[in-house]
Amino acid sequence: MPGMMKKICLLALLVFALANAATVKGTVFDSNLDPIKAIVSLNTTPLQTMVAQNGSFSFQIQKGTYVLTATAGNHSVSETVRVVEEGVFNLDLILFGFEDPALEIPQIEEGTGFEGQNTGEGLESSPTPQPQFPRVFAGIIVAAIAVLAFLVLKWKKLGKKAEGEKTGREKKEARKETPHKEKPLKGLNEFQERIIEEMRKSEGRITQRELRKLLPWSEAKVSIELDLLEEKGVIKKFKKGRGNIIILSERGK
């Protein structure tokens, strides 16, 4: 009988804990806003960790303040999570930055004749002595090839950067000279058309807070019109900290 009472008490405590728990879930994106595989952890006691195969994660936690961390490669991002009531809370994480490809240095295979050795099998030795190069010469040649490869890669990288800057300047000048031709969208009211106009001026990407500053409406009005535009497939909203990032969809562009 005492054993049965103990089991009933443990079950009651488990039900109480689950009843007062909240769910924190979301998706980890890369800098292109595509879902990315990452390791996500929440500093509860004990620590909760999971591998988000397709970027999606979900945790059950009690009320309190925690730190949510996502790691992919050498990059990580953290957000503070404060739970004050029960429910389901969505929090997306965005990882920025990528590593440059590692420099590949050509390797010199052994037996290439730098020391004048005879690598053939069953060949008769030549009566004329072959000149032999000291090992230091072989090392100098390898180092020279490595430096040359590094300079070539550096030159290509600088060339691509200069070309990208030139292309960016040309695009800006073209936008100044040629007025932007907006693609008309059907089924939008005057408020929604004003929002699309401001987003196109910002190259189709803006935070909700910055958009609010550009419009003479209340925060609630802007939020309602953004929800309607998202339902029509004109924009996409991504959670970032306490705010949202607004992006024009293909239809909106």
C-alpha positions in Angstrom: 0.0 0.0 0.0 2.8 2.5 0.8 4.4 1.7 -2.6 1.1 2.4 -4.4 0.8 5.8 -2.6 4.3 6.7 -3.7 3.5 6.0 -7.3 0.3 8.0 -7.1 2.2 11.0 -5.7 4.9 10.8 -8.4 2.2 10.7 -11.1 0.4 13.7 -9.6 3.7 15.7 -9.5 4.3 14.8 -13.2 0.8 15.8 -14.2 1.2 19.1 -12.3 4.5 19.9 -14.0 3.1 19.2 -17.5 0.0 21.3 -16.8 2.2 24.3 -15.9 4.7 23.8 -18.7 5.1 26.0 -21.8 6.3 25.0 -25.3 9.0 27.0 -27.0 9.5 26.1 -30.7 10.8 27.6 -33.9 13.1 27.2 -36.9 16.8 27.9 -37.4 17.6 29.7 -40.7 20.8 30.6 -42.5 21.6 34.1 -43.9 19.6 33.2 -47.0 16.5 32.5 -44.7 16.7 28.8 -45.6 16.2 26.2 -42.9 19.5 24.8 -41.7 20.6 21.8 -39.7 21.8 22.9 -36.3 22.4 21.9 -32.6 19.8 23.7 -30.4 20.1 23.9 -26.6 18.2 25.5 -23.8 19.9 26.1 -20.4 17.2 24.4 -18.2 18.1 22.1 -15.4 19.1 19.7 -16.6 20.3 21.1 -20.0 18.1 20.3 -23.0 19.8 19.8 -26.3 18.5 18.5 -29.7 19.7 18.3 -33.3 17.4 20.2 -35.6 17.7 18.1 -38.7 15.5 20.4 -40.9 15.9 23.5 -38.7 12.8 22.8 -36.5 13.1 22.5 -32.7 10.7 22.3 -29.7 11.2 22.3 -25.9 9.0 21.9 -22.9 9.9 24.3 -20.1 8.5 25.8 -16.9 8.0 29.5 -16.2 11.3 31.4 -15.9 14.1 33.0 -18.0 16.3 30.9 -20.2 18.9 31.2 -23.0 18.2 29.5 -26.3 21.3 28.8 -28.4 21.7 27.4 -32.0 25.0 26.3 -33.3 26.0 25.3 -36.9 29.7 24.9 -37.8 31.7 27.8 -36.2 28.7 30.1 -36.0 26.1 30.4 -33.2 23.3 32.7 -32.1 21.5 33.0 -28.7 18.2 34.5 -27.7 16.9 35.2 -24.2 13.5 33.4 -23.5 11.3 34.7 -20.7 8.2 32.6 -20.0 5.6 34.2 -17.7 2.5 32.0 -18.6 1.5 28.7 -20.2 1.1 28.3 -23.9 3.1 27.8 -27.1 5.7 30.4 -28.1 7.4 30.7 -31.5 11.0 31.9 -31.7 13.0 31.7 -35.0 16.8 32.0 -35.0 18.9 33.3 -37.9 22.6 32.4 -38.3 24.7 34.9 -40.3 28.1 34.5 -41.9 30.0 31.8 -43.8 33.6 30.6 -43.7 35.9 31.2 -46.7 37.1 28.0 -48.4 40.4 26.7 -47.0 43.5 27.4 -49.1 44.6 24.3 -51.0 48.4 24.0 -51.3 49.7 21.7 -54.1 51.5 18.7 -52.7 54.6 17.3 -54.4 54.5 13.5 -54.6 57.6 11.5 -53.6 59.7 10.0 -56.2 59.3 12.8 -58.7 63.0 13.1 -59.4 63.9 16.1 -57.3 66.9 14.2 -55.9 67.8 12.6 -59.2 66.9 9.1 -57.9 66.1 6.2 -60.3 62.5 5.2 -59.7 62.2 2.6 -62.5 62.5 -1.1 -61.7 64.6 -3.3 -63.8 66.3 -0.5 -65.7 70.1 -0.4 -66.3 72.0 2.3 -64.6 73.4 5.0 -66.8 77.1 5.2 -67.1 76.9 9.0 -66.9 76.3 10.3 -63.3 73.1 12.2 -62.9 73.1 15.6 -61.2 71.4 15.6 -57.8 69.6 18.5 -56.2 70.0 19.1 -52.5 66.9 18.8 -50.3 66.8 22.5 -49.6 66.2 23.2 -53.3 63.1 20.9 -53.2 61.8 22.7 -50.2 62.3 26.1 -51.9 60.4 24.9 -54.9 57.5 23.6 -52.8 57.3 26.9 -50.9 57.4 28.9 -54.1 54.5 26.9 -55.5 52.5 27.4 -52.3 53.1 31.2 -52.3 52.2 31.4 -56.0 48.9 29.5 -55.3 48.1 31.7 -52.4 48.7 34.9 -54.5 46.6 33.5 -57.4 43.7 32.8 -55.0 44.0 36.2 -53.4 44.1 37.9 -56.7 40.9 36.1 -57.8 39.2 37.0 -54.6 40.1 40.7 -54.9 39.0 40.7 -58.5 35.6 39.2 -57.6 35.2 41.8 -54.8 36.0 44.7 -57.1 33.7 43.3 -59.7 30.9 43.0 -57.2 31.4 46.6 -55.9 31.4 47.9 -59.5 28.2 46.0 -60.3 26.6 47.4 -57.1 27.5 50.9 -58.1 26.2 50.4 -61.6 22.9 49.1 -60.2 22.6 52.1 -57.9 23.3 54.6 -60.7 20.8 52.8 -62.9 18.2 53.1 -60.2 18.9 56.8 -59.9 18.7 57.4 -63.7 15.7 55.1 -64.4 12.5 55.5 -62.3 11.4 52.3 -60.6 8.5 50.7 -62.4 6.3 49.1 -59.8 4.4 46.0 -60.7 0.7 46.5 -60.0 -0.8 44.0 -57.6 -4.5 43.2 -57.6 -6.7 43.0 -54.5 -4.8 45.4 -52.3 -6.2 48.4 -50.5 -4.4 51.8 -50.3 -2.8 51.0 -47.0 -1.3 47.7 -48.3 -0.1 49.4 -51.5 1.7 52.0 -49.4 3.4 49.2 -47.4 4.6 47.5 -50.6 5.9 50.8 -52.0 8.0 51.4 -48.9 9.3 47.9 -48.9 10.4 48.2 -52.6 12.3 51.3 -51.7 14.2 49.2 -49.1 14.9 46.5 -51.7 12.2 44.2 -50.4 13.6 43.6 -46.9 12.9 45.6 -43.7 12.2 45.2 -40.1 8.6 45.8 -38.8 9.9 48.5 -36.5 11.6 50.4 -39.3 8.5 50.1 -41.5 6.4 51.5 -38.7 8.6 54.6 -38.6 8.0 55.2 -42.3 4.2 55.0 -42.1 1.8 57.5 -40.4 -0.3 54.8 -38.8 -0.5 53.1 -35.4 1.5 50.0 -34.6 -1.8 47.9 -34.4 -2.8 49.2 -37.9 0.5 48.2 -39.4 0.4 44.8 -37.8 -3.1 44.1 -39.1 -2.2 45.1 -42.7 1.0 43.0 -42.6 -1.1 39.9 -41.5 -3.5 40.5 -44.4 -0.6 40.8 -46.9 1.0 37.6 -45.5 -2.3 35.7 -46.0 -2.4 36.9 -49.6 1.2 35.6 -50.2 2.7 39.0 -50.9 5.1 39.1 -47.9 6.8 36.7 -45.5 7.4 37.4 -41.8 10.3 35.9 -39.8 10.6 36.2 -36.0 13.9 37.9 -34.9 14.2 38.5 -31.2 11.2 40.7 -30.1 10.5 41.9 -33.6 9.9 40.6 -37.1 11.8 40.8 -40.4 9.5 41.5 -43.3 10.5 40.2 -46.8 8.6 40.6 -50.1 7.7 37.3 -51.7 8.1 36.6 -55.4 4.5 37.8 -56.0 5.3 41.1 -54.2 8.4 41.7 -56.2 
